[in-house]
């Protein structure tokens, strides 16, 4: 059965909503940061830290894209955006889905990416195992 993690934009988050292109750009920025770290260390860290290519299918245009693994330890992570209504207020989120044939490496990388993005956006993170991490300032 597929597992999902959610990065929910709540009150106090750095952003209130996000487009699919902005999500893709943020992942590209993450890859660039890993490449810079790798150049400082003297090895190809971006290939290990982000072992995926960003792929899009024609039927998913504007709704979701997926990360396709570049080595046998990683297969797929599907990423998309959506919204829900809470107390008559729209609340936007990023959803990460691990398909049935995903590996343990995909789950680990999915947790890594979601924690990075959750901290960056000061959002509420619902992990694959159902636990919640709060990166937003709460009073």
Secondary structure, 3 states (H helix, E strand, C coil): CCEEEEEECCCCCCCCCCCHHHHHHHHHHHHHHHHHHHHHHCCCHHHHHCCEEEECCHHHCCCEEEEEECCCCCCEEEEEEEEEEECCEEEEEEEEEECCCCCHHHHHHHHHHHHHHHHHHCCEEECCCCCEEECCCCC
